[in-house]
Amino acid sequence: MDISYVWTREGWLYLAVILDLYSRRVIGWAVSNRMKRDLAIRALNMAIAFRAPPKGCVHHTDRGSQYCSHDYQKILRQHGFSVSMSGKGNCYDNAAVETFFKSIKAELIWRRSWETRRQAEMAIFEYINGFYNPRRRRSALGWKSPVAFERKVA
């Protein structure tokens, strides 16, 4: 899980994303005009509802205050996650999510200016659900999309 940001004429829009590391599929995401713990919690709750992960499933984040918060950690404990956090100053162990952010920024965000946060949010929704998960091919998945990769291994 990680958080990035999008500039709009209304101000910043923060985007929290949770990827399934195996398939690189976005399984949880949320946006907000503030980078607070509720943003991370909403993305986490979406991922839990979508995947219903088994106890012991590893959940990895960096050391951001949103993920260290009591409320976030409580949800992880309630669902039996094995918690993993980045080493101090280690920018490489969250590379899969950073690669997603590079892709969405190059393919969507930087290609136009955003008048409102709502416009950016709708475009992000369409990108994730209409392109990235079902159609965007990834070299790490043998040039399959995350959805096609999951179907193949199911």
C-alpha positions in Angstrom: 0.0 0.0 0.0 1.1 3.5 -0.7 -0.3 7.0 -1.3 0.4 9.4 -4.1 -1.1 12.7 -5.2 -2.7 14.4 -8.1 -2.9 18.2 -8.7 -6.2 19.7 -9.6 -7.3 23.4 -9.8 -9.2 22.8 -6.5 -6.0 21.5 -4.8 -4.3 18.2 -4.2 -6.2 14.9 -4.5 -4.5 12.0 -2.6 -4.8 8.5 -3.9 -4.2 5.4 -1.7 -3.7 2.1 -3.5 -3.4 -1.5 -2.3 -2.0 -4.0 -4.9 -2.2 -7.8 -4.8 1.6 -8.4 -5.2 1.0 -11.7 -6.9 -1.2 -10.4 -9.8 -0.4 -6.7 -9.5 -4.1 -6.1 -9.4 -5.4 -3.0 -7.7 -7.7 -4.5 -5.0 -8.3 -1.4 -2.9 -8.1 2.3 -3.5 -9.5 5.5 -2.1 -9.1 9.3 -2.8 -9.4 12.3 -0.5 -8.4 15.9 -0.3 -6.5 15.1 2.9 -3.8 12.5 3.5 -5.1 11.1 6.8 -5.5 7.7 8.2 -9.2 7.4 7.0 -7.9 7.5 3.4 -5.7 4.5 4.0 -8.4 2.8 6.0 -11.0 3.1 3.2 -8.5 1.6 0.7 -7.8 -1.2 3.2 -11.5 -1.9 3.8 -12.1 -2.1 0.0 -9.3 -4.6 -0.4 -10.6 -6.7 2.5 -14.2 -6.7 1.1 -12.9 -7.6 -2.4 -10.5 -10.3 -1.5 -11.6 -11.7 1.9 -7.9 -12.5 2.6 -7.1 -15.6 4.7 -5.5 -15.2 8.2 -1.7 -14.8 7.9 -1.9 -12.9 4.6 1.0 -10.4 4.5 0.1 -6.7 4.3 3.1 -4.5 3.4 3.3 -0.7 3.8 6.0 2.0 4.2 6.3 3.6 7.6 3.8 6.4 7.0 1.8 7.7 10.0 -1.5 6.5 8.3 -0.4 2.9 8.5 1.1 3.1 11.9 -2.1 4.6 13.4 -3.9 2.6 16.1 -7.1 2.4 13.9 -5.3 1.0 10.9 -3.3 -1.5 12.9 -6.4 -2.6 14.7 -8.1 -3.5 11.4 -5.1 -5.5 10.4 -5.1 -7.4 13.7 -8.9 -8.0 13.4 -8.4 -9.7 10.0 -5.4 -11.7 11.0 -2.9 -10.0 8.7 0.8 -10.5 9.1 2.1 -7.0 9.2 5.2 -6.0 7.2 6.7 -2.5 7.0 9.5 -1.0 5.0 12.9 -0.7 6.5 13.9 2.8 7.5 15.0 4.6 4.4 14.4 1.6 2.1 12.7 2.9 -1.1 12.9 -0.4 -3.0 10.6 -2.7 -1.1 7.5 -0.9 -2.2 8.5 -0.9 -5.9 5.3 -2.6 -7.2 3.1 0.1 -5.9 5.5 2.8 -7.1 5.5 1.2 -10.6 1.6 1.5 -10.6 1.9 5.2 -9.6 4.4 5.8 -12.4 2.0 4.1 -14.9 -1.1 5.9 -13.9 0.7 9.3 -13.9 2.3 8.7 -17.3 -0.8 7.2 -18.9 -3.5 9.4 -17.3 -2.6 12.0 -14.7 0.1 14.0 -16.6 -1.8 13.9 -19.9 -4.3 16.6 -18.9 -5.1 19.2 -16.3 -7.8 18.5 -13.8 -10.4 21.2 -13.0 -11.9 19.4 -10.0 -11.0 16.6 -7.7 -14.2 14.8 -8.8 -13.1 14.8 -12.4 -9.7 13.3 -11.4 -11.5 10.8 -9.2 -13.8 9.6 -12.0 -10.8 9.3 -14.4 -8.9 7.3 -11.8 -11.9 5.0 -11.3 -12.1 4.4 -15.1 -8.4 3.9 -15.4 -8.2 1.3 -12.6 -11.4 -0.6 -13.4 -11.6 -0.1 -17.2 -8.0 -0.3 -18.2 -5.3 -1.1 -15.7 -6.9 -4.2 -14.0 -8.6 -5.8 -17.1 -6.5 -4.7 -20.0 -3.0 -3.2 -19.2 -0.4 -5.9 -19.9 2.5 -6.3 -17.5 5.9 -7.8 -18.3 6.0 -9.2 -14.7 2.8 -11.2 -15.6 4.0 -12.6 -18.9 2.4 -9.8 -20.8 -1.0 -10.5 -19.4 -3.3 -8.0 -17.6 -3.8 -8.5 -13.8 -7.4 -9.9 -14.4 -6.2 -12.2 -17.2 -3.3 -13.4 -15.1 -5.7 -14.3 -12.2 -8.0 -16.1 -14.5 -5.1 -18.2 -15.9 -3.9 -19.3 -12.5 -7.3 -19.8 -10.9 
